[in-house]
Amino acid sequence: MTASIVVFLVAMPLCMGIAVASGVSPEKGLITGIIGGLIVGMLAGSPLQVSGPAAGLAVIVYELVRDQGLSALGPILLLAGAIQLMAGIFRLGGWFRAISPAVVHGMLAGIGVLIVAGQFHVLFDAKPLPSGLQNLSAAPARLFGLSPFNLQATEIAFGIGLATIAAMLAWEKFRPASLRLLPGALVGVLTGTLLAVTLGLDVARVQVPASITAALAPPAAGFWAQWLDPAILTAALAIAFIASAETLLSAAAVDKMHDGVRTDYNKELRAQGVGNMLCGLAGSLPMTGVIVRSSANVQAGAVTRASAILHGAWILGFVALLPWLLREIPMAALGAILVVTGFRLVSLDHARHLMRDHGLLPVLIWAATLITVVTTDLLTGVLVGIALTTLELVPHLSRLRLRVVEGGDAERHAIALNGTATFLTLPKLSDTLDRAPAGTPVALDVSGLRAADHTSAEMLRDWLQRRRQAGGSVDVTGASGRIATLTAAAAH
């Protein structure tokens, strides 16, 4: 119960803010949050992961709504969800885990830059410009155009945005231990809203309908015919691919936070597919598994899927009973929350980690993905990153096979690896490691492992850390070079 309330408090401002960043009305994000809680929460393969609208899809949805119109979002999401559902049925979840961490984090960093650039203009009660580069180039003029001696609506909105950011960051840094579960995003939004209400400030506010049912947009005439448009099919494939990758990345991160049931990746894909199909039929935003809400769920003490389900019920109840309260929230406050969220997606720590543990090439992949996402579009950036990842195969083209041998008895489970571990063999490797019985000591022989790319090395390290944190014994023999370094790090 406590965890569900904490997740609800985290989710409310983010659902609305991500909807605004996506170029749609706030209630579209709330509907996705409700579906992600009530429906996907019951079906999920990752019991402690929370699903809802994600900042990682805000940019692509904004571009789709701008270019194709809001009516195209429903058919796109219905088809994207169907693709995810089929991917789960045919057990393709492991292949999404084979996407290089450098590509995924580069994609998220690029999205972060675009969100900050776009939502920066919302701080001034203005609309974002059509492209990320335009938003970036227009930001200085917007800032230097302020006049502290002539307070108009623009200056007032910017002041509310700054107050929201300051309250959010100050709370996260100085909050008392007894209130550690109260999220900073909620404190920031409350601060901005109280300022606007108590001072009677004339700024743009959130617009939500009096009834949540009025926000639903079921299929209308011409809905199915849009599937004949190649642009719609391409967009559906892009959303299915990116949403699945982000969901499974989040699920893997959630697994590191607790010792409970591990994620069934194919079941999680099927649940996400059902959720996105329902979002398409409701005319709302796409969903993914989201790490911010999921980590809040784990930290608040959740142990079953009940907390994720209940948080959807709280959102539904709040929107149904208190829509007037949502209409008091300044748009600048929501923009401020998204500016902080976007800034945190640009993780330079991950780039430093890649350089330290894997060398220059993964950092270049991360940077190229980031830059391409910002200068072109999300799908192009991901494809460029994946293409560059194949460069890691070049030194091993003559020996790309990985042979896995399993054996042992009731007292010990033995695994021997021979050959080269790359992202091409990662599903096979991860399935083998995950089959090791819980509670049984594992003897992992890597003396025959000639090389491993950074995707496989990261996965191996994560598995070792998770296994050891759960109290399992893993004896690694024959490790050398990068593998020896990573196995040593996983021991701490």
Sequence and secondary structure as in RCSB ss.txt:
>XXXX:A:sequence
MTASIVVFLVAMPLCMGIAVASGVSPEKGLITGIIGGLIVGMLAGSPLQVSGPAAGLAVIVYELVRDQGLSALGP
ILLLAGAIQLMAGIFRLGGWFRAISPAVVHGMLAGIGVLIVAGQFHVLFDAKPLPSGLQNLSAAPARLFGLSPFN
LQATEIAFGIGLATIAAMLAWEKFRPASLRLLPGALVGVLTGTLLAVTLGLDVARVQVPASITAALAPPAAGFWA
QWLDPAILTAALAIAFIASAETLLSAAAVDKMHDGVRTDYNKELRAQGVGNMLCGLAGSLPMTGVIVRSSANVQA
GAVTRASAILHGAWILGFVALLPWLLREIPMAALGAILVVTGFRLVSLDHARHLMRDHGLLPVLIWAATLITVVT
TDLLTGVLVGIALTTLELVPHLSRLRLRVVEGGDAERHAIALNGTATFLTLPKLSDTLDRAPAGTPVALDVSGLR
AADHTSAEMLRDWLQRRRQAGGSVDVTGASGRIATLTAAAAH
>XXXX:A:secstr
 HHHHHHHHHHHHHHHHHHHHTTS HHHHHHHHHHHHHTHHHH SSTT EEE  HHHHHHHHHHHHHH GGGHHH
HHHHHHHHHHHHHHTT HHHHTTS HHHHHHHHHHHHHHHHHHHHHHTTT    SSHHHHHHHHHHHHHT  TTS
  HHHHHHHHHHHHHHHHHHHHHH  GGGTTS HHHHHHHHHHHHHHHTT    B    SSGGGG     TTTGG
GGGSHHHHHHHHHHHHHHHHHHHHHHHHHHTT SS    HHHHHHHHHHHHHHHHHHT    EEEHHHHHHHHHT
T  STHHHHHHHHHHHHHHHH HHHHTTSBHHHHHHHHHHHHHHHS HHHHHHHHHHH HHHHHHHHHHHHHHHH
S HHHHHHHHHHHHGGGGGGGTT   EEEEEEE SS EEEEEEEEE TTTHHHHHHHHHTS TTS EEEEEEEEE
EE HHHHHHHHHHHHHHHHTT  EEEES  HHHHHHHHHHT 
